[in-house]
Amino acid sequence: MRVIICGAGRVGYGLAARLAAENNTVTVIELSPDLIRQITTDLDVRGVIGNGAHPDVLVRAGIRNTDMIIAVTHADEVNMVSCQVAHSLFDVPTKIARVRAQSYLNSQWNDLYSRENMPIDIIISPEIEIGKAIVRRLNTPGAFNVVPFGNGQVLLLGVQIDEDCPIVDTPIRQIPDLFEGLHAAIVGIKRDGLVFAPTSDDPLNVGDDAYIITKSEHAARLLEVIGNHEAKARHVVIIGAGNVGTYVARELEAVSGMRVRMIEYNKDRAEKAADELSKTVVLNGDAMDANIQDEAGVSNSEMVICLTNDDKINILSAVLAKKLGANHTISLINEVSMQDMQKELGIDMVIDPRASTISSILRHVRRGRILDVYSLEQGGAEVMEGEVLETSPLAGKTLREAELPDDITIGAVIHEGKVLFPTPDLLVRQGDKVILLAERSAMKAIEAMFRVSTDYF
């Protein structure tokens, strides 16, 4: 596939790395010569210096023969115009734009993105994706990550394995027998900084991060059984009144019995948030000041969520909140090297905005009938949902007969709306949805598994 990426920032770089590694032809457009020099030195991609909204720059990038344009510059307007030009002048089949300003995303302006007006096929809003991830975490206490699949029927839970977990040192194949009637398929393990698809004989070790597929209705019981169950937070403090913080506060205001307070350093932004939110108490002050955190009630809070635009403020304010007595903390951190300090600093959950955006885009980039994708550990593995077509090598076979490679683990099969546990004798049929984890090395096998033949059209 031939792809043009507009923007060589964190998201653009991450996408280029993923797509180039999978033998796609990638060209990156970026105004900064330094960023172009870096990305073309590090990756097997072509670079073009210029504005991705300008037709002549797009022509130099090869827009006439491009299958997809992905516009992820820092400017919404550049992203939108890039897609408009790609459609109107060059008839590019697929156009994806990152749009951050919430005004552009208001439902009353949905007609803006029609083919007659501004024909963008997919709008990606990182703020909304991040906000949803935080709300899911608050609704599923005990898991450090919660991602829905199968229209919400299935959840991927990220769970830390400690010494009190009853399934430590137990081979994975024995775990379903220990929890009769409970859907708990361990599809991935992060150990020593690497995530992998486990075999049935692999045990869980203390210190592992386990990725588990379960039915949504089983999530609370599963977390309780493995010792990670917590009470839902009822007193939350949000640091940062930007788009993400305001979105999360608005969602939490709808929860009965929830108390939300917000700290914002910028006076104008604090006043704007106070006008937009009906139940949230907004304090104007420095979140790294212990007196301000104390005034916000951090010492009695179950959760402090740090969502400013500054990684250092998010890290330090979370550390201070823990020192003052907050039960749990979540920090938004852009810099990958700082994310690795999470456990040493005592931060319970890190939100990586780049990973959220890349996952949103990959679900539209993957070939075949890939319905949803979530990227783990900077692309070390992906959890995805795919539809089995008649042409799939899975169709009409049991999982044993399918002989899946070792770098793929299936977590659930959805047949006619019913979620099924992946046993060796489970028959996979045309139209079934399969939720699985695939290591980076398995992408070609995945595309073959869910490939679409020309007969499909």
N, C-alpha and C positions, 0 to 999 in steps of 0.2 A: 504494500500500500504506500502511496506517495502522500506525505503529510507536510503541510507548512505550519509552523508554530510561530506566532507573533508574540515576542516577549521572551527574554532569556533570564528572567529572575528565578526565584526558587522554584515556582511551579513550572515555568517553561523548561528550565534545566532538568527537573525531575521527569517531566513527560518525555523530553528528548532522549534522556538516558534510557527510559523504559522501552520506548518505541524503536530506537536504534538497535538496542540489544536483541530485539526480536526480528531483525532484518527488514525493517521498514525503511523506506527512503525518506529521510527527514531533512528539511531545510528550516533554519531558524532565522527570523528577522528581528533585529534589535537595533535601537539607536546608538547604544553604547559600544564603541569599538573594543573596549576592554572586555565587556561581557561576551562579545562575539569571539574575541581571541581566546578567552578561557574555554568556552563551550566547544569550539572547533578543535582545540588542543586536547581536551579531555575526552571528547566523544567522537564517534564516527558519523558526524553530521556536517552539512554544508551551512555556512553562515552568510547572511546578507545584511549589510549595515544600512539602516534606513527606517522610515516610518511605515508600519504594516498597513496603514490605511491608504497609502498612495499607490495608484495603479501601476506606475512605472517600477516601483520597488517590488510589487507583487509579481510583475512580469519577470524581473530579474531573478526572483525566487522560483520561477517555474510554475506559476499559477495556472497556465493553460492546460497543464497535464496533471493537475493535483486532484486527489480523491477527497481530501478533507483539509479544512483550515481550522486551526484552534487558536483563538485570540485570547491571550492571558497577560496582556501588558497591565501596567498599574492604572491605566486610564480607561474607564468604562467606555467613553465615547470613541476612543481609538479602536477598541475591541468591536464595538457595534458597527462602526463604519467599515472596518476591515471585512466583516462578514457581508455587509451590504454591497460593497464593491466586488467581492468575490462572486456573489450571486448575479448581480446586474450586468457586469461586464464579462465574466468568465464562466458563469454557470457551474460553479463548483458544487458537487453533489451534497456534501455535508459541511455545515458551518456551526462551530461551537464558540460561544463567547462567555468569558467570565464577566459578570456584572455585579458590582458590589453595592452601588447606591440603591437603597431600599425604595426610593421614589420610582425608579424604573421597573420595580418588581411588584408594584401594587396591582392587585387583580383587576382593578377597573381599567387598566391600560393594557390588558392582554392582547388586544387587537393590534398593538404596535408591532408584534413579532409575526404577523401573518405574512404570507408570500407577497401580498399586494403592497405591504408597507415596508417593514424591515425584516427580511426573511432569514432569521436566525433559527436554525433547527433545534439547538439545545442551549438553554441559558443555565449557567452554573453560578450559584450564589454561595460562596464559601461561608459567609456569615450565617446564613440559614442552616447550612449543613452542620456547622460547628455547634450552633444553638441546639439543633435537634439531638446531636450526640450527647451534649451535656444533660439535656432533659431526660434522655433515655437512661443515662447513668444515675440520675437522681431517682428515677422510677424503679431502678433495679439495683438497690444497694448491695454491695458485696462483690460486684464485678467491676473491673477497671475499664472494661470496654463492652459495649452492647450494640450489636448491629442486627437489624431485622432483615429477613429474607422471606420469600414466598408470600408476599403481601401481608407480612406480619405474623404468619403462622409459625415461623421458625426464628429462633434467635441464635446469633453467635455471641457467646459470653467469653470474655477474657478474665481468667481467674488466677490469682497468685496462690501457689501451693506452699503452705507453711508446714511446720513440724506437727501440727495438730490435725492435719488433714487425714481422714481415715483411709484414703486410697493411695497414700505414699507407698512406694515400692511394690505396688500391685500391677501385674501385667495388664495392659489395656483391655485385652480380650476377656478378662475376668470381671471387669467393672460392671457391665450390664447385668450380670448374675447377682451382684451385690445389691443393686437397686432395682428390684423387680417392678416393672410397670413404669419405670422412669426413663425417658429418652435422654441419654447422655452419651453422645458420640464424640470422643476426643479426636479432633482432626489435626491439631497442630500443637507443637511444644516449642517454646523458646527457652534455650539452654545455652549458657555461655555466650550470649549475644546473638545466637543464630536461631532462626525458626525453621522447623522441618516437619514433614508429614511422618508421624510415627508408624511403626509396624505394630502388629497385634501383640508382640512380645515385649515391646518397650514399656518400662515402668515410668511412673512420675517420680521425680526427685524433689526434695525440699529445695525451694528457691526457683523452681520452674515457673514459667507462665504458661498455663494451659488454655488452649482455645477449644471450646466445647460447643457443639451444635445440640440444641434442645428444642422441644416444643415450647412455644411462648407460655403456655399455661403451666409448664413444669419448671420454669426458671427459678421461682422463689423456693420451691422445694429442693431443687438441685443445689442451690447455694447454701441452703440450711444443712443439707446432708453432708456436704463437704466442708462445713465449718466456716463459710464465708458470708453467712446471712447477717444483715444489719437492719436496724429499723430505718424507715424512710425519714429523711431530713425534714424537719418542720421549721427550723430557723436557719435561713440562708443569708449570707452576706456576699454581695457581688462587688468586685472592685473593677471599675471601668464602666462608663456609661455610653460606650460606642454602640455600633449596630448589634454586635453579639450580646453585650451585656443587657441592652434594652430588650432584645428578643427574648432572652432567657427570663428576665424579670417579668415580662408580659405573660409568658407561658406559666410561670409559677404563680402569678396572681390569680390564675383560674383554679388553682388547687385549694380546696377547702382546708382551713386551719394553717395555711402556710404564712410565715412571717418573712418578709424580704426587706433587707436594707442594702443600700448601694452607696459606695464611696467613689467620688469623681473629683479629680484635681482641678480640671478646667471649669471655671464658673459658668460660662455660657452653656457648655455641654451638660453640666449638672442641672441647670435651670430647664433646659430643653427636655431632659429625661423626666424631671419632676412634672412637667406639663403633660408628657405623653403617658405616664404611668399613674394609675389611680390609687393603688394600695401600697406601693413601695415608698419607703422613707429614703430620700436621697440626701446624702451629706456631702458638702463641698469641702474637700481637704485632701491631705497627702496620706495615701494608704500605707506609707512606710513610717508614719508617725504612730507610735503605740497608743497615744491618747485618742487619736481619731478612730483607730480600730476598736479601742475600748468603748468609745461612744457609740459605735455601730453594733456593739454587742457581740464581738468576735469571740470573746471568752466563753460565751454560752451557746455558740452556734454549732450546729452539726456539720455544716459545710461552708467553706469559704472558696469562692470561685474568682480567680484572678484573670481578667480579660482585657487589660490595657493593650496598647500597641507596642509596649516596651517589654522585651523578654526579661530584662534585669528587674524591673519593677514587679512583674508577675512572679518571679522566683523569690525575690526578697520579701515581698509582702506575704507570700504563702508561708515562708519560713517563720516570719514574725507571727503570723496568725497561729501557727502550730505552737509556738512558744507561749502565746497568750492563752492557749487552751482550746482552740478549735479542734473538733474531732477529726475532720477530713478536709483536704485541700485539693483543688484542681487548678492547674495553671496552663494558660495558653502560651506555648513556646515555639517560636519559629526556627531557631537555630538548632540543628541536629546535635551538635556537640554538647549543647546545654541540656538537651533532652536526656542524654545519657547520665546526667547527674541526679536524676529524679530520686532514686532510692537513697543515695547518700544525703540528700537534702530533706528527706522525709516527706516529699510531695506525693500524694496518693495517686494522682492521675495527671498525665500530661496530654494536652490536646495539641496535635500537630496540624495547623491549618493547611499546610501543603499536602499532607496525606489525604485530608478530607476532600480537597479539590481534585487531586489526581484520581482518587477512587471514583468520584462523580463523573469524570471525563472518560475513564477507562471503560466504563460500562457501555459507552457509545462507540468506543474505538475497537473493541474486541470483535474479531470476525465470527461469523456463525450466529447461532441463536443463544448468545450470552445475554441474559436478562438483567443481571446485576453483578457488580464487582466491588470488593472491598480490599484495599491493599494493606498488607501487614509489614511492619518493620522495614520501612524504606524500600518496599518492593521485594523483600526476600521471599514472600509468598503472597498469594491472593486467595481469598475466599470468594466463590462465585456461584451463581445460580444459572443453570443452562437448561434449555428445553430439548428433549430428545426427539429428533425427527426420524422419519423412516430411513433416511440415509445414514444415520448414526451407527457406529460399530457397537453401541450399547443396546440398540433396539432389539427386543426379542431374546435377550440373553440374561442369565442370572449374573450377579456380581462376580461370582466365582468364575463363570465362563468368560467374562469380559477380560479377565487377566490384566487388571489395571497396573500401570507401572508403580514403583515404590514411592515416587514423589507426588502421588495423588492419593488423598484420603476422602472418601465419601461420608458425609455426615447425616444426610436425610434424602429420601425420595418422596416427592409429593405426587400421588396418583389419584386423579379425579377428586382433588380437594382434600385427600386424607394424607397425613404425614406418616411415613413408614420408616422404621429403623433399618439401617443398612446391614442386613445379615447376608452371608455368602449365598444363600439360596433365594434371595429376593430377586424376582423377575422384573426387569426394567422394560417398560413398554413405550411405544410411540406416544408422544404427548406428555409423558411424565416430566416433572421438573426435578433436577438433581442439584443438591447443594453440596459443594465439596471444597477442599483446600488443595491448592496446587503450588508446589514450589516453583521458583522462577524457571528451572530447567524443564518444566512440564508444559510450557505454553503451546508448543506445536501439537502435542498430544491432545491438549484441551480443545484446540481449534478443530482438530480432526474429529473429536468426539461430538462436537456440536456444529459441524460444518453444514452449510446449506448448499445443496446441488442446484444446478440450473433448472431442474424439473420443479423445484419448489415454487418458482415464480410463474 
